[in-house]
Amino acid sequence: MTEEQQQTEEALFCIGCGAQIQTTDKEALGYTPNSALKKGLETGQLYCQRCFRLRHYNEISDIKLNDDDFLALLNQIGDSDALIVNVVDIFDFNGSLIPGLHRFIGDNPVILVGNKVDILPTALNPNRVINWIQKEAKEHGLHPIETMLVSAKKGNSVDDLLAVIERERKGRDVYVVGVTNVGKSTLINRIIKQTGILDSDVITMSQFPGTTLDRIDIPLYEDDHALIDTPGIIHAQQMAHYLHDKDLRLIAPQKQIKPKVYQLNEQQTLFLGGLARFDYLQGPRHGFVGYFDNELYIHRTKLENADNFYVRQLGDLLQPPHPEDLADFPDLQRYEFSTKEKSDLVFAGLGWITLPENVVVAGYAPKGVSVMIRKALI
């Protein structure tokens, strides 16, 4: 065995954050490619990929913790005197809530930030969205001191968010928390750029001390307190977990959503790719408006043919999922609803269909992914 092989058999640690180096899981702590591992061993400068990108490109990338690790982090936050910034995805609000967050943060105040406002249709009133988010948060035991909408990607209202953080932090650290795929790291990177705290071309790790394996402290303030980036918790009920990487754009739209109208008679079905299904069970002919990524394939058929059609076309005409992913794709679970008022049928992480009053419908999604009714936002 060569000296290099012997070294790689032993535990190696990132000199930036202290995480144990591993080369198998790109989304876990300590990941570094084999090529970078070899170079790091040769130079004695062994960084995980996350720290390397931070050091050289001023880019914070997300990592994922398991439930136990994240609970330990939440308990750590609860023991601190801090301001909490909880980032959620407007497009997948229920799927991006941190379960039981209110139980762990103690008396620390929370700013609730709805990200991805740039993809919402122009007809959607932002104040109506904020009111709805506040209502949903309250039902989940969360009572934010402020609720804001931003676009981390385009920078919309990020300056306003920074002003609110500065007003409310009162000399404390600021923890930014969120589940995976909500755009938390994009927001952190936007804040770094907009605050101009880094002017040098090469970022040194001393500017971003990784005080533990599960956080990065960003020295945004002059009073020895920091904006603290935390890893994203994996939320098992997110649609993202059933998609191939190349299909994630369908649940994380990059462009403003263009509503589509479908004129349906009762006993008709819409398939949302192979990811979800909508049945119009009872009511007069009516126009149903869908709010989904502009590239999501939607197929209309008769309800009587729907089950057989799904079995035959899943992974073929009805994509995603793709053929190679069918073995791990779960069965769709059915939920039936009757409306008393104009409502939205929401497929968590995918989008929604606006329904008229006094109709009966059914929605299907992979088992564990939420399908729910809410008062229409538009």
N, C-alpha and C positions, 0 to 999 in steps of 0.2 A: 504493500500500500504506500503510495506517495505521501509526502508531507501534506500536500493540498487535500488529498482524499481523507487523510486522517483528521485534518482540521474540520472538514465539512461533516465528518461523522460526529464531531463534538457540538455542543450547543454554542451557537454564535449569536451575538446581540448587536442591534443597531446602535451606533455610537451617537445617534441623534435623539432617539426617544427611549432606548433601552429594550424595545420589543425583541423577542427571540426571532431570529431570522428563519424564514421558511420559504420554500420555492413552489408550493403546490396550490395554495388558495389565494387568488389575486385579491379577494375582497376581505381577507382576514389580516389581523395584526402581523407585522413583520415580513410581509411578502417582498421578495426581491427576485428578479429573473436570474436564471442560472448564469447568464453572461455577466450580469452586474455583480453577482456573488464572486465569480472568479476574479474580476477586476478589483473588487473590494479587498479580497484576500491578498492580492498582489501589492496593493498600495497601502493597506492598513487603514483605509477609509471606507468602512463597511456601513452603508446606510440602507434602510428599508426603502422601498420605492416611494412610499408616502413622504418620508423625510428628504429623499433625493429631489423629488419634484418641488417640495417646499423650499429647499436650499437653492436650487438652480432656476426655478421658473416662477417663484412666488405663487405657487398653486397648492391649495389645500385640497386633498382628495378624501373622499369619504371612506371609512372602513366600517365594518359591521361587527357588532358584539352579539353573543348569545344572550338569552334572557337573564341568566344568573349574573353575568358580567354587567349587564345594563342595570339590573336592580341594585347591584353594589354601587354603581356610579350614581344612581338616583338617591340612594341613601347618603352618599357623600355630599351631594348637593343639598339635601335636606338639613345636614349638619352645618352648612355654611350660611353666612349672612350674605345673600346675593340676590341679584335681579335675574329672573329667568326669561329668556326669549324662546318661545315655543313656536317653531316653524311648522306649518301644515300646508298641505296641497289643496287649494280651493277646488280643484277638479276631483279630488278624492278625499274629502274632509274626514269622513268617518273612518276610512281606511288608513288615514295618516295620524289619527289621534294616538297618543301614547297611553296605553291602558293604565288606569290608576295613577296618573301623574300627580293629581291633587293630593294623593295620600303620602307621597314621598317628599314633596318640596316644602313641607311645613308651612311656616308663615311667610315664606318668600313670595314677593309679588311676581306676577306673570304678565308679559306682553305677548299676546297671541298674534302671530303674523301669518296671514294667508298669502301664500306665494302663487305665482303664475297668473296674475291678474291680466297679463297681456294676451292670454289666449281666450278669454271670455268674450262672448258675442257682444257687439256694441249695444244691443238692446237691453243688456243686463245692467240695472242700476247698482253701482258699487255700494251705496248705502243699504240697499236691500240685502246684498250679500253679507255685509258686515252684521246687520241685525240678525240674519239667519245663523251666521257663525256663532254669534254671542249666545243665541238661544240654544244651539246644539251643545256648545261648550258647557253651559249651565246645567243641561240635562246629564252631562257626564261628570259633574262635580267640579268643573273648572270655572273660576271666576276671575277672568283677566282684568287688570286695571286699565288696559287699553287693547283695542283690536284694530289691526291695520291690514291693508292690502298692498302688496308690493309685487314687482317683477324683478327677481334677482338677475334674470338673464338680460333685461333691457335697462335695469336701474330705476324703473318707475318707483317713486316715493321712498327710495332708500335713504335719501337725505332726511326726509321727514322721520323715518324710523330712527336714524341716528340721533336726531334732536330729542325724540321721546326717550330714548335710552339714556341720554345724558341728563335729561330732566329727572328721570325716575331712579337712576342707579344710586344716587346719594353717597358717593364714595365707596361703592361696593364693586366686587367682581360681577361680571355679566356672563352667565352660562347660556350658550345657544344649543338647544336640544331639538331633536326631531327624529322620526323614523326614516328609513332609507327611501330614496327616490322622491323626496319632497323638495329638493333643490337647496338644502341647507348649506352644503359646501359651496355651491354657486353664490349664495348670498354672502357667505364669509369672504369669498374671494372678491366679490363686488365691493364689500365694505373696505377691504384692504386697499383696493385701487382708488376708491373715492375719497378715502381719508388721507391718502398720500403719505402714509407713515413710513413707506419704504421708497427711498430714492436711488439706492445703490442697485447695480446690475446683479450683484451676487448676494444672495440672502444667506446670512450665517445663522446657524442653529441657535446661537446665543440670543438672537433677536426673537426667536420663537422657542422658549424653553419648554420641552415636553416634560413637565414636572412629574407626570405619571404616564403609564402606558395608554391611558384612555382619554387624554386631553391634550390640546395644544393651547398654550397661553399666548395671546396676541397683545403686545404692550400698546394698547390704543390710548391709554390715559396717562397723565403725568403724576398721578398720585399713588403709583406703585400697584395699581389694580389693573386688571386685564379683561379683555373679551376672550372667553374660553370656548374653544370649539370642542365638541364632544362627538364621539362616533354615533352613527345612526343605528337604532335598534331595528332588527328585522321584524316586521309586522306580518304574521302568518296569513292575515286576511287580505293582503294586497294582491290585486290582479297580476302585478309584475312577476310574481313568483311562478306563474304558469306560462310565461312567455320566453321565447328565445331573445337573446340580446338585440338582434336585428329588428325585432318587433316592438321593442319598448317605446318607440316613437308613437305607437298607436294609443298608448295610455299616458304619454307625456308629450302632447302636441306641441310642435314648435311654432305653429302659426295660429292666428286667430281662427276660432272655429266658425264655420259657415253652417248655420242651421239648414236641415233638409226636411221637407214636408212629404209625408207619405199618406195618400188617401186610402183608407182601409175600410173594408166591410168586416162585420163580425165574422169570426171563424177564419181569420187570416193571421199569418205569422211572419215576423221579420227575424232573420238570423243576423247577428252582429259578428261577421266572420264565423268562426266556430266557437267563439269565446262566451257568447250569451245568446239569449233568445227572448223574443217578445210575442206573446199571443194576445190577440184582441178577441175576447171570448163573447162579450155581449154588449150591444149598443147599436145606435144608428151609424150609417156611413159617416166617417169623420176624418179630418186631417190631423195627423199626429206629427209633431215636430221633433226630430232627433238632433241631439247635440253631442256629436262624437268627432274624433279626429277626422279630418277631411279625406284621409286615405283609407279609412276602415271600410271594408267591403260589406255591404248590407244587401241581403237577398230576401225577396218576398215570395211566399208560397202559401198554399192552402193549409189550414191547420190539420186537416185530415191526412195530409201527406207528410207532415212535418217530421214526425219521429223517424219514419223510414228514410226520408231525404237526409236527415242529419247523420244517420248511421252510414249511409252510402257515400256522402260527400265530405265528411269530416276529414280534414287534412288534405283535401283535394280542392274542390270549389270553395269550401268553407275553411279559409285560412285567415289568421292563425287559429289553432296550432298547425305546425308543419308535420309531414309524415314521420320524420325522425323523432318527433316529440310526443307522439300519440301514446306511447307506452306509459308515460308519466302523467298524462293529462287526465284529470278527474272527471267523473260524471257531473252533469249539470243538475243543480238542485232547483226545484220549482217552488215559487211563491205566488200566491193568488191575492189580488187586491180589488176592492170596490171603491170607487171615488164618490165623494159627496160634494167636492169642489174641484176647480181646476188644480191639477197636481202634477208633480214630476215623479216618474218612476226612475229611480237612480240605480245604475249598475256600478258599484263602487270601483273607482279607478278607471272606468271606461267612458262614462258619460251618462246622459239621461234622455228620456222621452217625455214630452209634455202631454198630459192626458186631459180630456174634457171632463166635466162632472158627469156623474151617473153612468159610468161604464164599468165593466168587469174585465180585468186583464190578468195575465200571468207573466212573471219575469223569471228567467232562468240564468244562473251563473255557476261557475265551478264551486263545489262544496266548500263552504267557509268564507266565500266572498259575499259581501252584503248586497242584498237587493231590497230597497226600501222605498216608501212613499213619503213625499214631503209636499208642503204647499208650494205651488209653482213659483219659481223665482222670477219668471218673465211673464 
